[in-house]
Amino acid sequence: MTFQTLFDTYDWDKITDDIYAKTSNDVESALQNTHRNLEDFKALISPAAIPYLEQMAQLSQQRTLQRFGKTMQLFVPMYLSNECQNICTYCGFSLDNKIPRTTLRMAQIDREVQQIKKHPFDHILLVTGEANKTVGVAYFQQALKHIRPHFSNIAIEVQPLDQNDYVLLMEEGVSSVLVYQETYHRAEYKKHHPKGKKSNFNYRLDTPDRLGKAGMKKIGLGVLIGLEDWRTDSFFTALHLAYLEKTYWQSKYSISFPRLRPAEGLIDPKIPMNNKELVQLICAYRLLNDEVELSLSTREHPVFRDHAFKLGITSMSAGSKTNPGGYAVEAESLEQFETSDERPADKIVDMLELSGYEVVWKDWDASFDMKAEKLNTY
């Protein structure tokens, strides 16, 4: 059994109707509950919850401080390649975009790492397009040998892989994998992914199961906000999270909130989300789940990030470049999307410290894993 079995018992249209039918009474009941369920989550993401946003924000902030304290984990993405074999309607790396393709060689990776390490980053996210032949497992293994000595925590956001492949990459130092479903709407998913391996909805849907079975330490979920109704997509993300936490309880989980941003050949959002609604969604996830990590990227405007992070966010990217070689090698190569918060990392640090927050530069240390292994031998 995988999540697909559970997923197929739900109907998109019915869930949408349920969410939009929620009333102020449902919202008030959800806010009063101390242990909230997915029905409460529907109420908290519904239009009926908008008048309660201030109360949601206060509760979300309190719960986040209780669990995580005044800390913020910072990470940096490094794009290794913009080669891709998929056609996607929303991505600058899409195969049908006639743009120069770049895959970093090992010497170029070394230069990127040197530039990134001018800041105290110890948590890096490696990103590529989905091109198995040029940036497949063998390439990742080679790249990780150059990157691993410099970072305590390595996450990847690449094409979905088989379970055995994830085991191989874990041996090379990968401890986190981000895999966004983009949208949980089957029919619309196909419209947005007409060609390439990514068009296989079920294979992508089952990726977190393969990660859980492989023993991945952290699994990141999310949808691309704007492709479809963000409320319904977010419910299915929450359903997916609940299933994974129950089934693969030894893994940690994170949720990201990528909104469609300008990029080469990009479509306009079908269902836009304004800033107030994004705050609503962040708070709803925190009120549903005390443990899940919530991440906010440089897609968002600096003013928004400076205020919204206090309401439930535990992880932020900083000083991001979304093109291969963007830090030192090839600053003008094509971006996957435009960033909005272009401030350098030290400015983000200043902002956080002025707000009374402690910056955390890494997720965990390898020594914890070694201690755990020793404990398991007794």
ABEGO torsion letter per residue (X at the ends): XBAAAAAAABBAAAAAAAAAABBAAAAAAAAABABBBAAAAAAAABAAAAAAAAAAAAAAAAAAAAAAEBBBBBBBBBBABABBABBBAABAABAABBBBBBBBBAAAAAAAAAAAAABABABBBBBBBBBAAABBAAAAAAAAAAAAAABABBBBBBBBBBAAAAAAAAAAGBABBBBBAGBABAAAAAAABABEAAABAAAAAAAAAAAAAAGBABBBBEBBBGABBAAAAAAAAAAAAAAAAAABAABBBBBBBBBBBBBBGBBBBABBBBAAAAAAAAAAAAAABAABBBBBBAABBAAAAAAAAAAGBABBBBGBBABBGAAAABAABBBABBBABABBAAAAAAAAAAAGBBBBABABBAAAAAAAAAAAAX
